[in-house]
Amino acid sequence: MKDLAARRAELEGRLAVLDARLRALDAELDSHQSKDWEELATEREGDEVLEKLGQSGEAEIARIRAALVRMDRGDYGICVQCGAKITEKRLDLLPYTPFCRRCAT
């Protein structure tokens, strides 16, 4: 069973990785300035993929920050919907989850 400090360190580490990744995505999106229409169209297609990755990263960051708030409040590991304890196995897979397995389905 992981203690709360280990879970917090895991979440904060993931948060740092995501933050760095999002900054790199932003820099990549800002770097495209082709004058050629064909190249610009190709870059734009790539930008759409990068934007989706950024949105996914931002959503994960929000879930991690919410989990850190639950840790601070003392209710981390408790399902926000039914109040049941979230299993260690589930927290190992999704350390930021606010739901037990039953409520997540």
DRENVOGU-552830 format. One record per residue (C-alpha): x, y, z; residue in one letter. Coordinates in pm, whole numbers. Layout:
c1|c2|c3|r
X|Y|Z|A
...
***
This chain:
c1|c2|c3|r
0|0|0|M
146|334|-104|K
139|606|155|D
-7|946|81|L
335|1111|45|A
433|861|-226|A
107|917|-412|R
153|1296|-385|R
509|1269|-520|A
383|1055|-809|E
110|1307|-896|L
342|1607|-865|E
598|1434|-1087|G
337|1366|-1352|R
220|1726|-1326|L
574|1850|-1394|A
607|1619|-1698|V
274|1738|-1840|L
359|2102|-1780|D
689|2064|-1970|A
511|1879|-2250|R
248|2151|-2284|L
513|2422|-2298|R
689|2229|-2576|A
359|2191|-2765|L
292|2564|-2735|D
640|2643|-2866|A
588|2407|-3159|E
251|2563|-3242|L
402|2912|-3230|D
692|2817|-3457|S
489|2753|-3773|H
497|3049|-4005|Q
539|2909|-4354|S
462|3140|-4645|K
396|2849|-4884|D
26|2752|-4895|W
93|2377|-4926|E
338|2377|-4639|E
101|2590|-4434|L
-183|2340|-4496|A
40|2053|-4385|T
152|2245|-4078|E
-211|2322|-3993|R
-300|1953|-4002|E
-14|1884|-3764|G
-125|2173|-3546|D
-468|2012|-3504|E
-303|1699|-3368|V
-85|1906|-3134|L
-389|2101|-3014|E
-573|1776|-2929|K
-268|1655|-2737|L
-261|1985|-2551|G
-629|1959|-2462|Q
-577|1605|-2335|S
-280|1719|-2127|G
-474|2010|-1982|E
-758|1775|-1883|A
-514|1543|-1708|E
-354|1839|-1529|I
-697|1943|-1400|A
-763|1589|-1270|R
-424|1579|-1098|I
-475|1918|-934|R
-818|1809|-812|A
-660|1496|-661|A
-399|1710|-484|L
-680|1926|-340|V
-853|1610|-215|R
-525|1508|-50|M
-504|1846|123|D
-865|1812|243|R
-803|1460|368|G
-1057|1285|145|D
-824|1146|-122|Y
-903|783|-199|G
-1271|827|-114|I
-1523|816|-399|C
-1675|1161|-448|V
-2002|1007|-560|Q
-2081|729|-311|C
-1824|781|-34|G
-1674|432|-67|A
-1301|374|-39|K
-1125|359|-376|I
-914|44|-396|T
-536|65|-394|E
-529|-127|-722|K
-748|137|-887|R
-538|421|-742|L
-225|248|-871|D
-371|261|-1223|L
-541|603|-1198|L
-390|792|-904|P
-605|1099|-977|Y
-940|920|-1001|T
-1221|1064|-789|P
-1444|757|-838|F
-1451|400|-715|C
-1481|134|-985|R
-1856|99|-942|R
-1929|473|-979|C
-1686|514|-1270|A
-1887|280|-1492|T
***
